Amino acid sequence: MRTAALLPWLLGLALALETSGSLEVRLEGRYARGAFALEPVYAGSLLASEAWGGGLAEAALYPRWNLATQTFDAGISKLELSFAGPGYALGAGASPEPTAVLRLLPVYPLAPPRPDHAPGLWGGWLEFYPDPFTRLRLALRRVQDRPLGLLRADGRLAGVDYQLAAVYGPEPAPAALGAGATARLGPWVVYGEGWRDLRAADPWRGGVGASRYLGDGLFTAEAAYSGGWQIAVAYGRQAGDDWAVDALARLNADGAGVRSAGAFLRLSRFGDEGDVLLGLGLGYDAAAGVVWLPSLATRVYF
């Protein structure tokens, strides 16, 4: 009902602002234990913005409608008004609240991660840029139906970019202290983050990662601990103007052994009239066993 109530406003915003986006029709398959299921999905993106003076209106929506389950998600990543003045900026609406340093493994997400977009959180924020920080951010968001306060400080010291963060909200909203850093070592970019949960029995979470260009593609590897050990490796390569290949593999384990694992390969063909995407995934967990996840999609832009 909340999503349905937003639709007229979202449509009006799309028509009023300068917009661009895409429409995608996708067939997602699932083969497990001798049974095959096929789910047709409509997915899209709508990007809109309008600036005047120091003001800015932005929308980034990634709606998804699963015809098999008849479920619809508006996919709100950003729906926000902001204003930038001399030495400060503020905004209100829905937008992602960036706290993570790792790119593949969600160590301490404020909202459940999505594969195709960063989920927006409703609320407001205020930023300053005082020395020695490059940015000091205060935010009040709504997370798990509770208010969440956030303080984040970003800076640079001796060639290392760092961030310090504190988040607090009444249960079940998060409450934690965190820190992260990123540095360049030759051709590598190395980074890491750590969190101290103020409520959990196992309070420590964190991870490290590194990325560099190999050949014509970007290679990334990460390892993290968040209630169990996680490893992820990704490689993406743009083969000319027309083709791209993306690969990702993940492994989750604890003291009892492997909890889940997965690998995904996607081949993308870009054309003047639109794109064609062919994917194949392979997953494993103790409950479902081995699951094959083929997909075929076509995408057009407007």
C-alpha positions as CSV (number, residue, x, y, z in Angstrom):
1,M,0.0,0.0,0.0
2,R,2.8,2.4,0.8
3,T,4.4,1.7,-2.7
4,A,1.0,2.2,-4.4
5,A,0.5,5.5,-2.7
6,L,3.9,6.7,-4.0
7,L,3.3,5.8,-7.6
8,P,1.3,8.9,-8.7
9,W,3.9,11.2,-7.1
10,L,6.8,9.2,-8.7
11,L,5.2,9.5,-12.1
12,G,4.6,13.2,-11.8
13,L,8.2,13.7,-10.7
14,A,9.4,11.7,-13.8
15,L,7.4,13.9,-16.1
16,A,8.4,17.2,-14.5
17,L,12.1,16.6,-14.4
18,E,14.7,15.8,-17.1
19,T,14.7,12.0,-17.1
20,S,16.6,9.1,-18.5
21,G,16.3,5.4,-17.8
22,S,15.8,1.9,-19.1
23,L,13.3,-0.9,-19.3
24,E,14.3,-4.5,-19.0
25,V,12.4,-7.7,-19.6
26,R,14.1,-10.7,-17.9
27,L,13.6,-14.4,-17.7
28,E,15.0,-15.8,-14.5
29,G,15.3,-19.6,-14.1
30,R,15.8,-21.8,-11.0
31,Y,16.8,-25.4,-11.2
32,A,17.1,-27.4,-8.0
33,R,16.5,-31.0,-7.0
34,G,15.1,-32.0,-10.4
35,A,12.6,-29.1,-10.6
36,F,12.8,-26.1,-12.9
37,A,10.9,-22.8,-12.4
38,L,10.9,-19.9,-14.8
39,E,10.0,-16.4,-13.6
40,P,9.4,-13.5,-16.0
41,V,10.4,-10.1,-14.6
42,Y,9.9,-6.5,-15.7
43,A,12.7,-4.3,-14.3
44,G,13.7,-0.8,-15.1
45,S,15.5,2.4,-14.0
46,L,14.4,6.0,-13.9
47,L,17.0,8.7,-13.3
48,A,15.9,12.3,-13.0
49,S,17.4,15.6,-11.8
50,E,16.8,19.3,-11.9
51,A,19.1,22.0,-10.5
52,W,18.4,25.6,-9.7
53,G,20.8,27.9,-7.9
54,G,22.1,25.8,-5.0
55,G,19.1,23.5,-5.0
56,L,18.9,20.1,-6.5
57,A,16.0,17.6,-7.0
58,E,17.1,14.0,-7.7
59,A,15.3,10.7,-8.3
60,A,16.9,7.3,-8.9
61,L,14.3,4.5,-9.1
62,Y,14.8,0.8,-10.0
63,P,11.3,-0.7,-10.1
64,R,10.9,-4.5,-10.4
65,W,7.8,-6.5,-11.0
66,N,7.9,-10.3,-10.8
67,L,5.0,-11.7,-12.8
68,A,5.3,-15.2,-11.3
69,T,4.9,-14.1,-7.7
70,Q,3.0,-10.9,-8.5
71,T,5.3,-8.8,-6.3
72,F,6.3,-5.2,-7.0
73,D,9.2,-3.2,-5.6
74,A,9.5,0.5,-6.5
75,G,13.2,0.2,-6.0
76,I,13.7,3.7,-4.4
77,S,17.4,4.5,-4.3
78,K,17.1,8.3,-4.3
79,L,14.1,10.6,-4.1
80,E,15.6,13.7,-2.5
81,L,15.8,17.5,-2.4
82,S,19.1,19.1,-1.4
83,F,20.8,22.5,-1.1
84,A,24.4,23.4,-1.1
85,G,25.7,26.6,0.4
86,P,29.2,28.0,1.2
87,G,30.8,25.3,3.3
88,Y,27.8,23.2,4.0
89,A,25.1,21.1,2.3
90,L,21.8,19.6,3.5
91,G,19.1,17.3,2.1
92,A,15.8,15.5,2.9
93,G,14.0,12.6,1.4
94,A,15.3,9.1,0.6
95,S,18.9,8.3,-0.4
96,P,21.6,5.8,0.4
97,E,23.7,6.4,3.5
98,P,27.2,5.4,2.6
99,T,29.1,3.8,5.5
100,A,30.8,0.7,3.8
101,V,34.3,0.6,2.5
102,L,34.2,-3.0,1.2
103,R,32.6,-3.3,-2.2
104,L,31.6,-6.9,-2.5
105,L,30.8,-8.0,1.1
106,P,28.3,-6.2,3.3
107,V,30.0,-6.2,6.7
108,Y,27.6,-3.9,8.5
109,P,24.8,-2.7,6.2
110,L,22.3,-0.2,7.4
111,A,19.7,-1.6,5.0
112,P,19.5,-5.0,3.3
113,P,21.8,-4.8,0.2
114,R,20.3,-5.1,-3.3
115,P,22.1,-6.6,-6.3
116,D,21.1,-3.8,-8.7
117,H,21.0,-0.6,-6.6
118,A,21.8,0.9,-3.2
119,P,18.6,1.1,-1.2
120,G,17.5,4.6,0.0
121,L,16.8,5.4,3.6
122,W,14.2,8.1,4.5
123,G,15.3,11.1,6.5
124,G,17.6,14.0,6.3
125,W,21.3,14.9,6.5
126,L,23.6,17.9,7.0
127,E,27.3,18.1,5.9
128,F,30.1,20.5,6.8
129,Y,33.7,20.5,5.6
130,P,35.9,21.7,8.5
131,D,39.7,21.1,8.8
132,P,41.2,18.5,9.3
133,F,38.2,16.6,7.8
134,T,37.2,16.6,4.2
135,R,33.6,16.0,5.3
136,L,31.6,15.8,8.5
137,R,28.2,14.3,8.0
138,L,25.2,14.2,10.4
139,A,22.1,12.3,9.4
140,L,18.8,11.2,10.9
141,R,17.3,8.2,9.0
142,R,14.5,5.6,9.5
143,V,15.8,2.0,9.7
144,Q,13.7,-1.0,10.6
145,D,10.9,1.4,11.6
146,R,13.1,3.1,14.1
147,P,15.0,6.5,14.0
148,L,18.7,6.1,13.4
149,G,21.3,8.8,14.1
150,L,24.6,8.8,12.2
151,L,27.8,10.8,12.6
152,R,30.5,10.3,9.9
153,A,33.9,12.0,9.5
154,D,36.0,11.6,6.4
155,G,39.6,12.7,6.0
156,R,43.0,12.1,4.5
157,L,46.2,11.5,6.4
158,A,49.7,10.6,4.9
159,G,48.1,9.4,1.7
160,V,45.4,7.3,3.4
161,D,41.8,8.2,3.0
162,Y,39.9,7.3,6.2
163,Q,36.4,7.4,7.6
164,L,35.1,7.2,11.2
165,A,31.4,6.5,11.9
166,A,29.0,6.1,14.8
167,V,25.4,4.9,14.3
168,Y,22.8,4.6,17.0
169,G,19.1,3.9,17.1
170,P,16.6,2.1,19.4
171,E,16.4,-1.7,18.9
172,P,16.1,-3.2,16.3
173,A,17.9,-0.4,14.5
174,P,21.8,-0.6,14.5
175,A,24.1,0.7,17.2
176,A,27.8,0.6,16.4
177,L,31.2,2.3,16.0
178,G,33.1,1.9,12.8
179,A,36.3,2.9,11.0
180,G,37.6,2.4,7.5
181,A,40.6,3.3,5.3
182,T,41.8,3.2,1.7
183,A,45.3,3.5,0.3
184,R,47.2,2.9,-2.9
185,L,50.2,0.5,-3.0
186,G,51.7,0.4,-6.5
187,P,49.1,-0.8,-8.9
188,W,46.8,-2.0,-6.0
189,V,44.1,-0.2,-4.1
190,V,43.9,-1.7,-0.7
191,Y,41.1,-1.0,1.8
192,G,39.4,-2.3,4.9
193,E,36.8,-1.5,7.6
194,G,36.0,-2.6,11.1
195,W,32.9,-2.3,13.3
196,R,32.1,-2.8,17.0
197,D,28.5,-3.6,17.4
198,L,27.2,-2.2,20.7
199,R,24.5,-4.8,21.2
200,A,25.5,-8.1,19.6
201,A,27.0,-11.0,21.6
202,D,29.6,-11.4,18.8
203,P,30.4,-7.7,18.5
204,W,33.3,-7.5,16.1
205,R,32.9,-7.3,12.3
206,G,35.3,-6.2,9.6
207,G,37.1,-7.0,6.4
208,V,39.9,-6.2,4.0
209,G,40.1,-6.0,0.2
210,A,42.3,-5.1,-2.7
211,S,41.7,-4.3,-6.4
212,R,43.8,-3.6,-9.5
213,Y,43.5,-3.7,-13.2
214,L,44.6,-7.0,-14.8
215,G,44.7,-7.0,-18.6
216,D,41.7,-5.0,-19.7
217,G,39.6,-5.8,-16.6
218,L,39.3,-4.9,-13.0
219,F,40.1,-7.6,-10.4
220,T,38.8,-7.4,-6.8
221,A,39.3,-9.8,-3.9
222,E,37.8,-9.4,-0.4
223,A,37.7,-11.3,2.9
224,A,35.5,-10.4,5.9
225,Y,34.1,-11.6,9.2
226,S,30.5,-10.9,10.1
227,G,29.2,-13.8,12.3
228,G,31.2,-16.1,10.0
229,W,33.9,-15.9,7.4
230,Q,33.3,-14.6,3.9
231,I,35.4,-14.5,0.8
232,A,34.5,-12.9,-2.5
233,V,36.4,-12.5,-5.9
234,A,35.2,-10.5,-8.9
235,Y,36.5,-9.7,-12.3
236,G,34.9,-7.4,-14.9
237,R,36.2,-6.8,-18.4
238,Q,35.0,-4.5,-21.2
239,A,35.7,-6.2,-24.5
240,G,35.6,-3.2,-26.9
241,D,32.5,-1.1,-27.2
242,D,30.1,-4.0,-27.7
243,W,30.8,-6.7,-25.1
244,A,31.4,-7.0,-21.4
245,V,32.0,-10.0,-19.1
246,D,31.4,-10.0,-15.3
247,A,32.2,-12.8,-13.0
248,L,31.7,-13.1,-9.2
249,A,32.3,-15.9,-6.7
250,R,31.5,-15.9,-3.0
251,L,32.0,-18.3,0.0
252,N,30.5,-18.1,3.5
253,A,31.7,-20.4,6.2
254,D,31.8,-20.8,10.0
255,G,33.1,-23.3,12.5
256,A,30.8,-26.0,11.2
257,G,32.0,-25.7,7.6
258,V,30.6,-24.0,4.5
259,R,27.3,-22.3,5.0
260,S,26.8,-21.1,1.4
261,A,28.6,-20.6,-1.8
262,G,27.9,-19.2,-5.2
263,A,29.3,-18.1,-8.5
264,F,27.8,-16.0,-11.3
265,L,28.9,-15.2,-14.8
266,R,27.2,-12.6,-17.0
267,L,27.8,-11.8,-20.7
268,S,26.5,-8.4,-22.0
269,R,26.1,-7.3,-25.6
270,F,25.6,-3.6,-26.2
271,G,23.8,-2.2,-29.2
272,D,22.3,1.0,-30.6
273,E,18.8,-0.3,-30.0
274,G,19.4,-1.9,-26.6
275,D,21.4,-4.5,-24.7
276,V,21.2,-8.3,-24.3
277,L,22.4,-9.9,-21.1
278,L,23.0,-13.6,-20.6
279,G,23.8,-14.9,-17.1
280,L,24.4,-18.2,-15.4
281,G,24.6,-18.6,-11.6
282,L,25.4,-21.5,-9.4
283,G,24.5,-21.5,-5.7
284,Y,24.7,-23.8,-2.7
285,D,23.4,-23.8,0.8
286,A,22.5,-26.6,3.3
287,A,18.7,-26.1,2.9
288,A,18.4,-25.9,-0.9
289,G,21.5,-27.9,-2.0
290,V,22.9,-27.0,-5.4
291,V,20.8,-24.5,-7.4
292,W,21.3,-23.4,-11.0
293,L,20.2,-19.8,-11.9
294,P,20.1,-19.1,-15.6
295,S,18.8,-15.7,-16.8
296,L,18.2,-13.9,-20.1
297,A,17.3,-10.3,-20.4
298,T,16.9,-7.5,-23.0
299,R,17.1,-3.9,-22.1
300,V,16.2,-0.7,-23.9
301,Y,17.1,2.9,-22.9
302,F,15.1,6.1,-23.1
